[in-house]
Amino acid sequence: MLFDYEALTTRELRALGALNDSKQHCAEERERLYPLILRSAARVVVVSRCVRGIDARGLHKTNLAALRDAVRGVTAGLGGDVVCLLDGFAVPEFEHPQRAIVDGDATSAAIAAASIVAKVSRDRFMRLADARHPGWSFAEHVGYSTPAHRDAIMRRGVSPLHRMSFQSLAYQQLAL
């Protein structure tokens, strides 16, 4: 997420002042903020990874690679005076200076905005996944391990979207 704060109107700056960790906003508030963030941002990059790639490389390594790709997309063509603010983890082997901020989505508007864009994008994907893979209630739990989700896995098994490397109690009950 890259903002050009000088180009923002006072109204946009005020609205962006409401930004916080995406988990601190209800789904409706995230959806309300999403288009405002997209209009206000100079650049937005959303990166996703497939479940098989996550299973092959591991979640943490995959997340860091996806973060590197997203930050490279946002910083492409920018000069060397860019400092990248990252939520929690620094990106190894990266060409720009960076600051990894623990709980950055609660302290940085840019990180909070990226958190909201990521969460809304994922929730929208999960609603589409629900239509393609009925029976697992993806639209309701949006990928979190809720009791209802675990019950669905017990009844139906895993879908093509389930990570086999994820250590879930529901998975341990299945003959995979």
C-alpha positions as CSV (number, residue, x, y, z in Angstrom):
1,M,0.0,0.0,0.0
2,L,1.5,3.3,-1.0
3,F,-0.2,6.6,-0.1
4,D,0.6,10.0,-1.5
5,Y,-0.6,11.9,1.6
6,E,-0.1,15.3,-0.1
7,A,-2.7,14.4,-2.7
8,L,-5.4,13.5,-0.2
9,T,-8.2,15.8,0.7
10,T,-9.0,16.7,4.3
11,R,-12.1,14.5,4.1
12,E,-10.1,11.5,2.9
13,L,-7.5,12.1,5.6
14,R,-10.2,12.2,8.3
15,A,-11.8,9.0,7.0
16,L,-8.4,7.3,6.9
17,G,-8.0,8.4,10.5
18,A,-10.5,5.7,11.4
19,L,-8.2,3.0,10.0
20,N,-7.2,0.3,12.5
21,D,-6.3,-3.3,12.5
22,S,-8.7,-5.1,10.1
23,K,-9.8,-7.4,12.9
24,Q,-10.9,-4.3,14.9
25,H,-13.4,-3.4,12.2
26,C,-16.6,-5.3,11.5
27,A,-17.1,-6.7,8.0
28,E,-19.4,-3.8,7.0
29,E,-16.9,-1.2,8.1
30,R,-14.1,-2.9,6.2
31,E,-16.3,-2.9,3.1
32,R,-17.0,0.8,3.6
33,L,-13.3,1.6,4.0
34,Y,-12.2,-0.6,1.1
35,P,-13.2,1.7,-1.8
36,L,-11.9,4.8,0.1
37,I,-8.6,3.1,0.6
38,L,-8.4,2.2,-3.1
39,R,-9.3,5.7,-4.2
40,S,-6.7,7.2,-1.8
41,A,-3.9,4.9,-2.4
42,A,-1.2,5.7,-5.1
43,R,-0.6,1.9,-5.5
44,V,-2.2,-1.3,-4.2
45,V,-0.9,-4.8,-4.8
46,V,-2.8,-7.9,-3.6
47,V,-0.9,-11.2,-3.8
48,S,-2.3,-14.6,-3.2
49,R,-0.8,-18.1,-3.1
50,C,-2.3,-21.4,-3.9
51,V,-2.9,-24.0,-1.2
52,R,-0.5,-26.6,-2.8
53,G,2.3,-24.0,-2.9
54,I,1.7,-23.3,0.8
55,D,1.8,-27.0,1.6
56,A,5.0,-27.4,-0.3
57,R,7.0,-24.4,1.1
58,G,5.3,-23.9,4.5
59,L,3.0,-21.0,5.5
60,H,5.7,-18.7,6.9
61,K,8.1,-18.9,4.0
62,T,5.1,-18.5,1.6
63,N,3.8,-15.5,3.4
64,L,7.3,-13.8,3.4
65,A,7.6,-14.5,-0.4
66,A,4.1,-13.1,-1.0
67,L,4.9,-10.0,1.1
68,R,8.1,-9.5,-0.8
69,D,6.2,-9.7,-4.1
70,A,3.6,-7.3,-2.9
71,V,6.1,-4.7,-1.6
72,R,8.1,-5.0,-4.8
73,G,5.0,-4.3,-6.8
74,V,4.2,-1.2,-4.6
75,T,7.8,0.1,-4.8
76,A,8.5,-0.7,-8.5
77,G,10.1,2.3,-10.2
78,L,10.5,4.3,-7.0
79,G,13.7,5.9,-6.0
80,G,15.9,4.9,-3.1
81,D,14.4,7.2,-0.6
82,V,11.5,4.8,0.1
83,V,11.2,3.1,3.5
84,C,8.8,0.2,3.6
85,L,6.7,-0.3,6.7
86,L,5.8,-3.9,7.3
87,D,3.5,-5.5,9.8
88,G,5.6,-7.7,12.1
89,F,8.2,-9.2,9.8
90,A,11.0,-7.8,7.7
91,V,11.4,-9.2,4.2
92,P,14.7,-11.0,3.8
93,E,16.9,-10.0,0.9
94,F,15.0,-6.8,0.0
95,E,16.3,-3.9,-1.9
96,H,14.6,-1.0,0.1
97,P,15.1,0.0,3.7
98,Q,12.3,-1.4,5.8
99,R,10.8,-1.2,9.3
100,A,9.1,-4.2,10.7
101,I,6.5,-2.9,13.2
102,V,5.0,-5.3,15.7
103,D,1.2,-4.7,15.7
104,G,1.8,-2.3,12.8
105,D,-1.8,-2.5,11.6
106,A,-2.8,-0.9,14.9
107,T,-0.2,1.9,14.7
108,S,0.3,2.8,11.0
109,A,-2.5,4.0,8.7
110,A,-0.7,2.5,5.7
111,I,-0.3,-0.9,7.3
112,A,-3.9,-0.8,8.6
113,A,-5.1,0.1,5.1
114,A,-3.2,-2.9,3.6
115,S,-4.6,-5.1,6.3
116,I,-8.2,-4.1,5.4
117,V,-7.5,-4.5,1.6
118,A,-6.1,-8.0,2.3
119,K,-9.0,-9.0,4.6
120,V,-11.7,-7.7,2.2
121,S,-10.0,-9.4,-0.7
122,R,-9.8,-12.7,1.2
123,D,-13.4,-12.5,2.4
124,R,-14.6,-11.9,-1.1
125,F,-12.5,-14.9,-2.4
126,M,-14.0,-17.0,0.4
127,R,-17.5,-16.1,-0.7
128,L,-16.7,-17.1,-4.3
129,A,-15.1,-20.3,-2.9
130,D,-18.4,-21.0,-1.0
131,A,-20.3,-21.0,-4.3
132,R,-17.8,-23.3,-6.0
133,H,-17.4,-25.6,-3.0
134,P,-20.8,-25.8,-1.2
135,G,-21.0,-27.5,2.1
136,W,-18.0,-26.1,3.9
137,S,-19.7,-22.7,4.6
138,F,-16.6,-20.8,3.5
139,A,-18.7,-17.5,3.3
140,E,-19.5,-17.8,7.0
141,H,-16.2,-18.6,8.6
142,V,-14.0,-17.1,5.8
143,G,-11.2,-19.6,6.4
144,Y,-11.0,-19.5,10.1
145,S,-11.1,-22.7,12.1
146,T,-14.5,-22.4,13.7
147,P,-16.5,-25.2,15.3
148,A,-18.9,-25.2,12.4
149,H,-15.9,-25.4,9.9
150,R,-14.4,-28.3,11.8
151,D,-17.8,-30.1,11.8
152,A,-18.0,-29.6,8.0
153,I,-14.6,-31.1,7.6
154,M,-15.6,-34.1,9.7
155,R,-18.8,-34.6,7.7
156,R,-17.4,-33.9,4.2
157,G,-13.6,-34.3,4.4
158,V,-11.3,-31.6,3.1
159,S,-11.9,-29.5,0.0
160,P,-9.3,-28.6,-2.6
161,L,-8.9,-25.3,-0.7
162,H,-7.8,-26.9,2.6
163,R,-4.1,-26.9,3.4
164,M,-3.0,-30.4,4.3
165,S,0.0,-29.0,6.1
166,F,-2.3,-27.2,8.6
167,Q,-2.4,-29.1,11.9
168,S,-6.1,-29.1,12.6
169,L,-7.8,-31.4,15.1
170,A,-10.4,-31.9,12.5
171,Y,-7.8,-33.2,10.1
172,Q,-6.4,-35.6,12.6
173,Q,-9.8,-37.3,12.9
174,L,-9.8,-38.1,9.1
175,A,-8.2,-40.8,7.1
176,L,-6.5,-38.5,4.5
